[in-house]
Amino acid sequence: MVKGTYYFTKGFMWGTATAAHQVEGHNTNNTWFAWEQEESRILNRDRSGLACDWWGGRWREDFDRAQASAQNAHRLSIEWSRIQPAPDRWDENALDRYREMLIGLQDRKMTPMVTLHHFSEPLWVAEMGGWENEEIIELFTKFVEKTVAALKPYCHLWVTINEPNVFAFNAYIDGVFPPGKQDVKIALDVLRHMVLAHARAYHVIHELQPEARVGTAINYRGFKPASQWPWDRWMAKLHHHLFNNVFVQALHTGTFKALGKKQKLDRVSGTQDFLGLNYYTGEYVRFNPFAPDQFFARRFFRPDSLLSETGFIAHDPQGLVECVKWGNQFGVPMIITENGVEDREDVLRPRYLVEHLHALWRVINDNYPVEGYFYWTLVDNFEWERGWSQRFGLWELNQKTQARVRRPSAELYEEICRINGISSEVTARYAPEAMQTLFP
Ligand code: IFM
């Protein structure tokens, strides 16, 4: 066996990522809570309920776990509906709780990264039309101003909006997120409003905290043509453009360009200090004239793909290399703000983890600037319209008892964080099936 270690750069950030609604529990004043009450919106009619009980204080034990397993960073999100439960009311106690969490991270020598919007809004915002109504730009800016002013002593890494592309697609094209619409025009308006809201937030954060670093977290999906037929190739390009490009390109160039329309936006270009990349998988695209609601295409995983437990993800570590190379065109450092797999029995996860990290190591060694990696996620949490059916955690959660059980991947990730690299010994121990790829 070849022996060795792929070392990462000094100071590399190693962490996990979470989101408020998915872990806090008892979030009853936002769009997702209302969505969960509707019949057949969530698989198995699951509810977020107590989630991982972070609002009840269990963040402490989970941060202890992260710290004890050598993680030096954590990405969490702030729930807007807690900070501003009504248009004219700010909840200082809620801000105190988040302050406590961020201090909790600092005390554990973990760098906090804070996301300001992760898929959920207050109900009062939704009643005004949510992201369809451009007034949200002003409202979001005020929320950001209030939150950042309160929390800036404890955080300098801000993600304004998580996966704006997934949000616009799932909520306004596929209809699986609230408000469950299926309208491309609205989806594009929403995305444009998110671009503008991000840019406003970017400027506000920098005014409050000049040393802040502000970015977004885009979900990058690799789209490959199902064949070399020109229509398939064109469809793959269209999907790549609409899903991956539109949002980030607008922040880079200041022009929102989608489906033949171009719009120059003020004070938008250059509003990212880093680019957050959430990468999970890639898929194939075939032209389908009978699927106008799916942009005339069928998207699928190749039949020989190695699929995750619920078939949600096809194992494609090379896609992470392509993702980073794509992200590099925007000229700012990158951070892998999410990457992971749902796998209750931890069968694929060890291999998924080391092969993705090996792919990341390779691309960093080609001088692509990536500063950190956040595994999704620390403890099993509420997976949106998929409810509790998918288990992404390094720790398994029993929602009823709130007991956590460490999965082997948590130990594997700990070893990687501890040595700041992937060794042959650790790979052989936890993911022997990856030895051929990493240490042939
Ligand atoms: O759980 C989500 C997260 O909220 C956003 N990115 C993808 C994850 C896995 O589905």
Residues whose N, C-alpha, C, O or C-beta is under 5 A from the ligand:
A	BS01	IFM	A19
